[in-house]
């Protein structure tokens, strides 16, 4: 079983548990602060961490994560430094409790940096540095073949996104997916939302009905989720919740030492996903 499969509640070691996935932009506000935030997120209960590879034109991102990309690039963050960040995090995790040492790391990257690095070289470095998967928001499902052929032999999952507009494509996306399915909760770009307006449960149900690979892959819902109440509502029908903008906003507000504030937030969100049952009175 790969690390991503072990991150979700279907793993027998965590029956019924719901998973929290946190996102940071690598290198924002610095490599050192990114590393500290990732390690503390994992220490505080994150089951998987997405590391954003900074890019100059992140078309799926709202203003919060766009700002993080700009700050990271101005600070000199490049693809090789993000690989080094992932490798350093992997080493730091060895000192954590045993159940926290194999938390999966996933890159979120637009296609251009991967293309420029070279597909085979990029995924070879993923394998070397302990990166378990990649999400590529601007790569249509129909054009994933070449990337998948480079990623799969190196044990890197190409994680597919399913949006409210996917409609008849949902079955094809779900059947070909690996790692987990990233369910996009809302139309538009990333960002904090007061409410999730699309019927996400219907999308998850359609994925479940797609059969084949979809039957075994967990669904994690992202875009807009930022409060414990929202997380708890999503956890009723999905295996995981993804939070990005809310964490990046905390990092921006506490640039000198964001890790403790991020850790506190992650702990609160994870507790909302897996509330302790009340003892009978």
C-alpha positions in Angstrom: 0.0 0.0 0.0 1.4 3.4 -1.0 1.5 6.4 1.3 -1.5 8.1 -0.3 -3.7 5.0 0.1 -2.7 4.9 3.8 -3.7 8.5 4.4 -7.4 7.9 4.1 -9.9 6.3 6.4 -10.3 3.2 4.3 -6.9 2.1 5.7 -7.7 -0.6 8.3 -5.4 1.1 10.8 -7.8 4.1 10.8 -11.3 2.6 10.2 -13.8 5.3 9.4 -11.4 8.2 10.0 -11.7 11.3 7.8 -8.6 12.9 6.4 -7.4 16.5 6.5 -5.3 17.7 3.6 -3.5 21.0 4.0 -1.8 23.2 1.3 1.1 25.5 1.4 2.9 27.4 -1.3 6.5 26.2 -1.3 8.9 29.1 -0.4 6.2 31.4 1.1 7.4 33.4 2.9 10.7 31.4 2.9 11.9 27.8 2.5 12.6 27.6 6.2 9.1 28.8 7.2 7.5 26.5 4.6 9.3 23.5 6.1 8.4 24.4 9.6 4.7 24.9 8.6 4.6 21.5 6.8 6.2 19.6 9.7 3.9 21.2 12.3 0.8 20.6 10.1 1.7 16.9 10.1 2.5 16.9 13.8 -0.9 18.4 14.4 -2.9 15.8 12.4 -2.6 16.6 8.7 -3.0 13.3 6.8 -1.5 14.6 3.5 0.2 17.8 2.6 0.0 19.6 -0.8 3.1 21.7 -1.7 2.4 24.3 -4.3 5.2 24.8 -6.9 5.4 28.6 -7.3 4.3 29.7 -10.8 3.9 33.2 -12.3 0.4 32.5 -13.8 -1.5 30.3 -11.4 -4.8 30.6 -13.2 -6.9 28.4 -10.8 -5.9 30.4 -7.8 -7.6 33.3 -6.1 -5.8 36.4 -4.7 -4.6 34.7 -1.5 -2.6 32.0 -3.2 -1.7 34.2 -6.1 0.0 36.5 -3.6 1.8 33.6 -2.1 3.2 32.5 -5.5 4.4 36.1 -6.1 6.1 36.2 -2.7 7.8 32.8 -3.2 9.1 33.7 -6.6 10.5 37.0 -5.4 12.2 35.1 -2.7 13.9 32.9 -5.3 11.8 29.7 -5.0 12.3 27.5 -8.1 11.5 23.9 -8.9 14.7 22.5 -7.6 14.4 24.3 -4.3 10.9 22.9 -3.9 12.3 19.4 -4.5 14.9 20.1 -1.8 12.2 21.3 0.5 10.3 18.1 0.1 13.4 16.0 0.7 14.2 18.0 3.8 10.7 17.6 5.1 10.9 13.8 4.6 14.1 13.7 6.8 12.4 15.8 9.5 9.5 13.5 9.7 11.7 10.7 10.8 11.8 12.3 14.3 8.0 12.4 14.6 5.9 9.7 16.2 5.7 6.6 14.1 2.2 7.2 12.8 3.3 10.6 11.5 6.5 9.6 9.6 4.9 8.4 6.3 2.4 11.2 5.7 2.3 11.6 1.9 3.5 14.8 0.2 1.9 15.9 -3.1 2.9 18.6 -5.4 0.4 21.0 -6.9 2.1 22.4 -10.1 1.0 23.9 -13.3 2.2 22.1 -16.3 4.8 24.6 -17.5 7.3 24.0 -14.7 7.0 20.2 -15.1 7.4 20.5 -18.9 10.5 22.7 -18.7 12.1 20.4 -16.1 11.4 17.4 -18.3 8.8 14.8 -17.5 11.0 11.9 -16.8 13.6 14.0 -14.9 10.8 15.6 -12.8 9.2 12.4 -11.7 12.6 10.8 -11.0 13.2 13.7 -8.6 9.8 13.1 -7.1 10.8 9.5 -6.3 14.2 10.6 -4.9 12.7 13.2 -2.6 9.7 11.4 -1.4 6.9 13.1 -3.3 4.0 10.7 -3.7 1.7 12.5 -6.2 1.0 15.5 -8.3 -2.0 17.7 -9.1 -1.8 19.7 -12.4 -4.8 22.1 -12.5 -4.3 23.3 -16.1 -3.9 19.8 -17.6 -7.2 18.5 -19.1 -8.0 14.9 -18.4 -7.9 14.0 -22.1 -4.3 15.2 -22.3 -2.9 13.4 -19.2 -1.5 10.4 -21.1 2.1 11.6 -21.6 2.5 12.8 -18.0 0.9 9.6 -16.6 3.4 7.5 -18.6 6.3 9.3 -16.9 4.8 9.4 -13.4 3.4 5.9 -13.0 6.6 3.9 -13.4 8.2 6.0 -10.7 5.4 5.4 -8.3 4.0 9.0 -8.5 0.2 9.3 -8.6 -1.3 11.8 -11.1 -4.3 13.0 -9.1 -7.3 14.0 -11.2 -9.7 16.9 -10.4 -13.5 16.6 -10.8 -15.4 19.8 -11.0 -19.2 20.7 -11.0 -18.9 21.3 -14.8 -17.3 17.8 -15.5 -20.7 16.3 -16.1 -20.5 13.3 -18.5 -16.7 13.3 -18.2 -16.9 12.3 -14.5 -17.1 8.6 -15.3 -14.0 8.6 -17.5 -12.0 10.7 -15.0 -13.0 8.5 -12.0 -12.2 5.3 -13.8 -8.7 6.4 -14.8 -7.7 8.2 -11.6 -5.0 7.2 -9.1 -4.2 8.3 -5.6 -7.4 10.0 -4.7 -10.0 12.1 -6.5 -9.9 15.9 -5.9 -13.5 17.0 -5.9 -13.7 20.8 -6.7 -16.6 22.1 -4.6 -17.2 25.4 -6.3 -16.9 27.1 -9.7 -14.2 29.7 -10.1 -10.8 30.0 -8.5 -9.6 29.0 -5.0 -10.4 31.2 -2.1 -12.2 31.3 1.3 -16.0 31.1 0.9 -18.8 31.6 3.4 -20.7 28.7 2.0 -20.3 25.9 -0.5 -23.0 26.5 -3.1 -22.7 23.5 -5.4 -24.2 20.1 -4.6 -20.9 18.4 -3.9 -22.5 15.3 -2.6 -24.1 14.7 -6.0 -20.7 14.8 -7.6 -19.2 12.4 -5.0 -22.2 10.0 -5.6 -21.6 10.2 -9.4 -17.9 9.2 -8.8 -19.0 6.3 -6.6 -21.3 5.1 -9.3 -18.6 5.3 -12.0 -17.2 1.9 -10.9 -13.8 0.3 -11.6 -11.1 2.5 -10.0 -13.6 4.9 -8.5 -14.8 2.2 -6.2 -11.5 2.0 -4.4 -10.3 5.6 -4.6 -11.1 8.1 -1.8 -12.7 11.4 -2.6 -11.3 14.6 -1.0 -13.2 17.9 -1.4 -11.5 21.3 -1.8 -11.9 24.9 -3.0 -13.5 27.3 -0.4 -13.5 25.2 2.7 -12.1 27.1 5.7 -14.3 26.5 8.9 -14.6 23.5 11.2 -18.4 23.5 10.4 -17.8 23.3 6.7 -15.3 20.5 7.1 -17.6 18.5 9.3 -20.4 18.8 6.8 -18.2 17.6 3.9 -16.9 14.7 6.0 -20.3 13.2 6.2 -20.0 12.0 2.6 -16.3 12.4 1.6 -13.2 10.7 2.8 -11.2 13.9 3.1 -11.2 17.7 3.1 -8.7 20.0 1.4 -7.9 23.4 2.8 -5.5 25.9 1.0 -6.4 29.5 1.1 -7.2 29.6 4.8 -3.8 28.2 5.7 -1.9 30.5 3.2 -3.8 33.4 4.7 -2.6 32.5 8.2 1.0 32.2 6.9 0.7 35.7 5.3 -0.6 37.2 8.6 2.2 35.7 10.7 5.1 35.7 8.3 7.8 35.9 11.1 6.6 32.7 12.7 3.5 31.1 11.1 4.0 27.5 12.1 2.4 27.6 15.5 -0.7 29.4 14.2 -1.0 26.9 11.3 -0.6 24.0 13.7 -3.4 25.3 15.9 -5.7 25.7 12.9 -5.0 22.3 11.5 -5.6 20.7 14.9 -9.0 22.4 15.1 -10.0 21.3 11.6 -8.9 17.7 12.1 -10.9 17.5 15.3 -14.0 18.7 13.4 -13.6 15.9 10.9 -13.2 13.3 13.6 -15.2 14.4 16.7 -14.9 12.3 19.8 -18.2 10.5 20.5 -19.9 11.7 23.6 -20.0 9.2 26.5 -23.5 8.0 27.3 -25.1 9.9 30.2 
